[in-house]
Each structure stands twice: as structure tokens, then as C-alpha cells.
Amino acid sequence: MQSRHLIDLCDLTTEEWEELTTLACDIRENPERYAHECDGKIMATLFYEPSTRTQMSFQTAMLRLGGRVIGFDDPNNSSVSKGESLKDTVRVVSGYADLITMRHPMAGAAKVASMYSRVPVINAGDGGHLHPSQTLTDLVTLRNEKGRFDDLCIGMCGDLKNGRTVHSLIKTMSRFPGNSFVLISTPSLRIPLYVRDQLIKSGCRFEEADSLADAIDRLDVLYMTRIQKERFATLEEYHEQSGVYILDAEKMKAAKEDLVVMHPLPRVDEITVEVDDDPRAKYFEQTEYGLYARMALIMTMLKKTDKQLATLPIGSLHACGNPNCITNRERYVPRVFRRESDMLVCDYCDEHTLEP
């Protein structure tokens, strides 16, 4: 891997994705071969936001590779509760560990961590922005369950606005030939502008729909997501959107025999428990594939031996308009934008804003 950190899976080439998924599959088939690959290595898991599967699978992955784990799963149990900045936390922890895996509620937080860390940083989810290790999990699932990454009609259903797993997967799968997307959501939960721009730039076919029942018969892959309660300002706004899309046995009757149903979990009410027994439901297998995906990722990232701090970019006076952008909490971070047409795009959260 050319990139020292994994902030966005699109930091890697499609060839590197293939190499990682190949390695994950080999680990799955021959786990004993890799039992001591990380002997003497330490991974820090810094989870500023709740997690079950991502945190535990990263920790299990490191332990199965022979390494050790330090970190926290609640910032209130760390110096963060005393007001310590992300920069200071990362600078300190990167002196203790060989690798940092971080989840944070603010978009762009992992990118900021990579700027102040002397060891590789893996983005385990930054707010509603990106989740590259989940996307790698999804790729390993598709490789095993569909046998390919191209020529797939992929349905994404639920909270497409706040779903970081959705954003990462769309950005990744749009780079493979012949793929198309059916984006199923309510109008207020459509994909963000930066994800739409990625689809348009890639030339990937996509359509937006409001009915799961009407779309399911065309799909090769259905990626269900929960409505993310924690991303809404009020309970009233959440309840307006929850329960709109539910996958049940009746809808599955219209689906292809080789449909693959995926879900990053946790699920709330968007998939009924009766679907669990359908052989096309692969979301529990998906969690196991995630373990091997993260083992492959940890092994690969630990090959990065350069411990020099990155050179900080020159900041802009312009502020990001996204209140959930990390630059609006950690004020010392240099604000950086790229120009796209007449818009400025934040390098941390990909939010579009008019150029002043």
C-alpha cells in the first residue's frame, strides 16, 4: 500500500483492494499460518463513539495475529473528558502503539489524527462521513458470496444521508465497470452532494427511488441500513423517518434467487427476524468476513515503518459550513479546501460551500 494511513478506501487503488481481499480470504482458509504475524506489536483502539462489531473485530483481529491491544471505548474514561484535544491524544498514543484505529463522531476526525500521528491511522468511522474498514468487509463479502465486484445492480436502502458505510461503499463500487445503483430512501435522507458527484464523475449509472418493493426484483445486492437516530437533531425528526423501509419475507419473494442481502449492523426494525433464515441473508456472515478483512488490513498497515509526522498544510481563513466537521471543534486544525467548479469542498468532511 502506498498510503501510510487508511482514511478513505479510495486512498487505495483497485489493485490494492484486490490484494487485501485475497489476503483476507487466505487468512480465513489458513488462520494458523498468520497466528504470529503481529507478535510484539500493539494496536490502540480510540473509540469516541459506541461500537460493537467494529471495535471487537479489530481487537479480535489483532489478538488472533499475536498482537496486543490498548485504548478506550468511552472518551469519558480518558483525558478527553478533561478537555484534551484530539491532536494531543494522538501524539501521546502514537508513542505507545504501532497502529491506531479510531472512531469519532465528527467528520474528518481520522484525517486530523493522521496529521498528528507518528504511526498509521485506520479510520473506523468518522461521523456520518466514511467507514473504509466496513467497505473492505463488504468487498470480502461480495468476493465470497458473488464472486465478483463488477456488473452488479446494487440497491442501497435506508439512511443514505448519514450512512457512512453507504458513502464508502458507493465511492468504492462506482470504480468497478458495469455496476449500477438504486438508491432507495425518503427525500430528506438522499445521498450527500459529494457522493452524488462521485457517481457522476465515475460515469456510474444510478437512480433514486422511494419504494423498496418496486426495486427489489432488479437487484443483485441489497444493502440495508438503519435510520440513524443519533444523527437527528430531535426525536420527532427521527420518528418521521423510522420504520419507512422494512425488508420482510413478503418482499423477499420478489427478489432474485441469488440476491445477497447485506447490512453493516446494528439493525433496529429495518429487517424482520424471519428474513434471517433466508439463505440470501448474509449479514451475519458479513460480520465474520469483517474479522478477516481487518486482520489483512492490520498486517498490511503495520508494514509502514516511517514514523515522521506529516507536514501540515497551509490553512484557509474560510470556515467549513458543516457543523459536524472536525475543523469546527478542533480550532487549531488548518482549514483546507479544494476547488470544484464554483464551489469549495472541505478536505476533511467533503462538504460543499460557495467560494467567498
Order of alpha helices (4+ residues) and beta strands (2+ residues): alpha-beta-alpha-beta-alpha-beta-alpha-beta-alpha-beta-alpha-beta-alpha-beta-alpha-beta-alpha-alpha-beta-alpha-beta-beta-beta
